[in-house]
């Protein structure tokens, strides 16, 4: 039983060591994930700016 368990642990360790590398496919997926964020960020900043200015002005009239 102990030999079987040690064999499984060693096999998992070697698989984990091989999968630790950052591949070109991982880079491609990261870039695809960041493209929408970079496209919408300027619009979000403008929205937050106008919203903050609107709240600041709106509080002054109460």
ZITARA-V702529 format. One record per pair of residues at least 24 apart in sequence whose ideal C-beta (glycine too) atoms are under 10 Angstrom apart, sorted by sequence separation. I is the first residue (numbers start at 1). GAP is how many residues later the second one is. D is the distance in Angstrom with one decimal. If there is no record, write none. Layout:
# ZITARA-V702529
i=<I	I>
gap=<GAP	GAP>
d=<D	D>
This chain:
# ZITARA-V702529
none
